[in-house]
Amino acid sequence: MKEINASEFEREVLQSERVILDFYSTECPPCEALASKFEDLSRLYGNDVKFLKIFRQGNRELAEKLGVKSSPTLLFYNKGQEVGSRLTGGIKRSEIIRNLDTMLPADKVKEIKSLIKPSVSEFDVIILGAGPGGLTAGLYLCQSKINTVLVDIALPGGQVRTTHEVSNYPGFIEPQAGYMLSHNMSEQTKLCGTIYKVAVDVTRVDLEKKEVVIDEHETVKAKKIIIATGTTPNLTGAQGEKELKGKGISYCATCDAKYYDDKEVIVIGGGNSAVEESEYITRFVNKLTIVHQFDKLTANKQAQEKALKNPKINILFENEPRAFIKEGDKIITEVENVKTKVRQKLVSDGVFIFIGMKPNIGLFRDKLELDQWGYIKTDEDMRTSIPGVYAVGDVISKKYRQITTAVADGTIAAMAIAKELD
Ligand SMILES: Cc1cc2nc3c(=O)[nH]c(=O)nc-3n(C[C@H](O)[C@H](O)[C@H](O)COP(=O)(O)OP(=O)(O)OC[C@H]3O[C@@H](n4cnc5c(N)ncnc54)[C@H](O)[C@@H]3O)c2cc1C
């Protein structure tokens, strides 16, 4: 692996056969997360592909010329031409390998794969998920000198990392940008000494044996596991939804309704959470339109009656969203009548989507006792039905899912584990 600067780009990159180039920056957590993967892969592929690094801040002109806009960015070159897809953000080992493999002949790829040696490392505790719940557990365990590894399929921070603003986390007078709050939580836990394995593929989880396989070859073992994998909101699948998440489209009324004082919003859904959250949102907004796919609400009767009596709530039945478009400060929701197929555009200041959440338990669904909605059941110390396995945060069966409640769960699990391991 070699560090280059802009003046060497022509010779080292464009005049070479196969190259991978890492534009990195300092004070860049995703760059730190990439560094060990890059180094490890350079040992495997280094005879066939040139592994180069370039400091983005010191070589700004070249970065701009190449259209590199964030750190880290990985570029792949073959005989002077950029090939494959650029990788940026929380880059996974498997994504890099996919690109490298397309640059090499099949027999070479096979030969390199045969050199990958499985590794095993042992810890006291494995935490799956580095959102507020997992990060807090990591902090408490680390401060109790318990050897802990945090494993996350993405970069640390969980849902807070992509939340626009957080104004209900105690200790801050002004609202905090979600990415800053999660960054500070993560740095605090990391600086304490917790080991991070983030932006990885979690290949297999064995809760009974307390083993987790990462990136297909690296096994981490421990005495205890904490599951802190959170939830994923169900998406409508309408065009523009992913792009506008946190930029006008929200999945949390407690978190975001207060930003719509005297405004007008759309709510997608018609079940209990949509109708009850709509009631709550009308404390702030002037007008709220529920868009629901059926000809009746599916929430319980009491909630329905309340909503139907609320003068601020209108309901548009038998319609589904097809697209969300941002126009200045407004969000245009294009809806389609499910029977007539006629489309119309609804203009509002924001959109709330409540069509259910799913707990992230895909890898261990069958092994744990769950509630009727698929959330993990725990006791008051956050113990699950499997001895030595704890669960915290949004993934557990509970009534209120917030940062503060996830943080509290993480604290409890860590303290209970510290006591047990003592
Ligand atoms: C848009 C939005 C805005 C919000 N705003 C607020 C707010 O203002 N205030 C507030 O209190 N709450 C807010 N919330 C709720 C809050 O974000 C959650 O309650 C909190 O993040 C839950 O923390 P957690 O650690 O349980 O899970 P999460 O934050 O969801 O973190 C889970 C982590 O687990 C990782 N993961 C998933 N699967 C795996 C796996 N198989 N292996 C390893 N890792 C995995 C994920 O990548 C993620 O990093 C908001 C939620 C949303 C969606």
The ligand as an SDF file (V2000), in Angstrom:
LIG
                    3D

 53 58  0  0  0  0  0  0  0  0999 V2000
  -36.8030    9.7290   11.2620 C   0  0  0  0  0  0  0  0  0  0  0  0
  -36.7030    9.4360   12.7390 C   0  0  0  0  0  0  0  0  0  0  0  0
  -36.5510   10.4960   13.6020 C   0  0  0  0  0  0  0  0  0  0  0  0
  -36.4440   10.2450   14.9640 C   0  0  0  0  0  0  0  0  0  0  0  0
  -36.2970   11.3010   15.8200 N   0  0  0  0  0  0  0  0  0  0  0  0
  -36.2050   11.0820   17.1520 C   0  0  0  0  0  0  0  0  0  0  0  0
  -36.0790   12.1760   18.0600 C   0  0  0  0  0  0  0  0  0  0  0  0
  -36.0790   13.3450   17.6700 O   0  0  0  0  0  0  0  0  0  0  0  0
  -35.9810   11.8760   19.3820 N   0  0  0  0  0  0  0  0  0  0  0  0
  -36.0170   10.5910   19.8700 C   0  0  0  0  0  0  0  0  0  0  0  0
  -35.8940   10.3890   21.0750 O   0  0  0  0  0  0  0  0  0  0  0  0
  -36.1590    9.5470   19.0150 N   0  0  0  0  0  0  0  0  0  0  0  0
  -36.2540    9.7660   17.6870 C   0  0  0  0  0  0  0  0  0  0  0  0
  -36.4160    8.6970   16.8270 N   0  0  0  0  0  0  0  0  0  0  0  0
  -36.4130    7.3440   17.3900 C   0  0  0  0  0  0  0  0  0  0  0  0
  -34.9680    6.9220   17.7240 C   0  0  0  0  0  0  0  0  0  0  0  0
  -34.1350    7.1850   16.6190 O   0  0  0  0  0  0  0  0  0  0  0  0
  -34.9050    5.4620   18.0940 C   0  0  0  0  0  0  0  0  0  0  0  0
  -35.8000    5.2220   19.1530 O   0  0  0  0  0  0  0  0  0  0  0  0
  -33.4750    5.0600   18.5290 C   0  0  0  0  0  0  0  0  0  0  0  0
  -32.5450    5.3410   17.5220 O   0  0  0  0  0  0  0  0  0  0  0  0
  -33.4350    3.5880   18.8570 C   0  0  0  0  0  0  0  0  0  0  0  0
  -32.1200    3.2260   19.1460 O   0  0  0  0  0  0  0  0  0  0  0  0
  -31.6070    1.7260   18.9780 P   0  0  0  0  0  0  0  0  0  0  0  0
  -30.1910    1.7410   19.4160 O   0  0  0  0  0  0  0  0  0  0  0  0
  -32.5420    0.8030   19.6370 O   0  0  0  0  0  0  0  0  0  0  0  0
  -31.7460    1.3920   17.4290 O   0  0  0  0  0  0  0  0  0  0  0  0
  -31.2720    2.1210   16.1130 P   0  0  0  0  0  0  0  0  0  0  0  0
  -31.0050    3.5550   16.3160 O   0  0  0  0  0  0  0  0  0  0  0  0
  -32.2700    1.7410   15.0890 O   0  0  0  0  0  0  0  0  0  0  0  0
  -29.8710    1.4160   15.7730 O   0  0  0  0  0  0  0  0  0  0  0  0
  -29.8120    0.0620   15.4000 C   0  0  0  0  0  0  0  0  0  0  0  0
  -28.4640   -0.2270   14.7690 C   0  0  0  0  0  0  0  0  0  0  0  0
  -28.3800   -1.6280   14.5200 O   0  0  0  0  0  0  0  0  0  0  0  0
  -27.7810   -1.8460   13.2520 C   0  0  0  0  0  0  0  0  0  0  0  0
  -28.1790   -3.1650   12.7610 N   0  0  0  0  0  0  0  0  0  0  0  0
  -29.3470   -3.5470   12.1880 C   0  0  0  0  0  0  0  0  0  0  0  0
  -29.3290   -4.8690   11.8980 N   0  0  0  0  0  0  0  0  0  0  0  0
  -28.1180   -5.3370   12.3100 C   0  0  0  0  0  0  0  0  0  0  0  0
  -27.4920   -6.6230   12.3020 C   0  0  0  0  0  0  0  0  0  0  0  0
  -28.0910   -7.7060   11.8030 N   0  0  0  0  0  0  0  0  0  0  0  0
  -26.2570   -6.7420   12.8110 N   0  0  0  0  0  0  0  0  0  0  0  0
  -25.6050   -5.6550   13.3250 C   0  0  0  0  0  0  0  0  0  0  0  0
  -26.1490   -4.4130   13.3530 N   0  0  0  0  0  0  0  0  0  0  0  0
  -27.3850   -4.2550   12.8610 C   0  0  0  0  0  0  0  0  0  0  0  0
  -28.2660   -0.6930   12.4060 C   0  0  0  0  0  0  0  0  0  0  0  0
  -27.3930   -0.4680   11.3140 O   0  0  0  0  0  0  0  0  0  0  0  0
  -28.2660    0.4560   13.4220 C   0  0  0  0  0  0  0  0  0  0  0  0
  -27.0370    1.1480   13.4190 O   0  0  0  0  0  0  0  0  0  0  0  0
  -36.5050    8.9090   15.4600 C   0  0  0  0  0  0  0  0  0  0  0  0
  -36.6480    7.8480   14.5690 C   0  0  0  0  0  0  0  0  0  0  0  0
  -36.7400    8.1030   13.2090 C   0  0  0  0  0  0  0  0  0  0  0  0
  -36.8810    6.9600   12.2530 C   0  0  0  0  0  0  0  0  0  0  0  0
  1  2  1  0
  2  3  1  0
  2 52  2  0
  3  4  2  0
  4  5  1  0
  4 50  1  0
  5  6  2  0
  6  7  1  0
  6 13  1  0
  7  8  2  0
  7  9  1  0
  9 10  1  0
 10 11  2  0
 10 12  1  0
 12 13  2  0
 13 14  1  0
 14 15  1  0
 14 50  1  0
 15 16  1  0
 16 17  1  0
 16 18  1  0
 18 19  1  0
 18 20  1  0
 20 21  1  0
 20 22  1  0
 22 23  1  0
 23 24  1  0
 24 25  2  0
 24 26  1  0
 24 27  1  0
 27 28  1  0
 28 29  2  0
 28 30  1  0
 28 31  1  0
 31 32  1  0
 32 33  1  0
 33 34  1  0
 33 48  1  0
 34 35  1  0
 35 36  1  0
 35 46  1  0
 36 37  1  0
 36 45  1  0
 37 38  2  0
 38 39  1  0
 39 40  1  0
 39 45  2  0
 40 41  1  0
 40 42  2  0
 42 43  1  0
 43 44  2  0
 44 45  1  0
 46 47  1  0
 46 48  1  0
 48 49  1  0
 50 51  2  0
 51 52  1  0
 52 53  1  0
M  END
$$$$
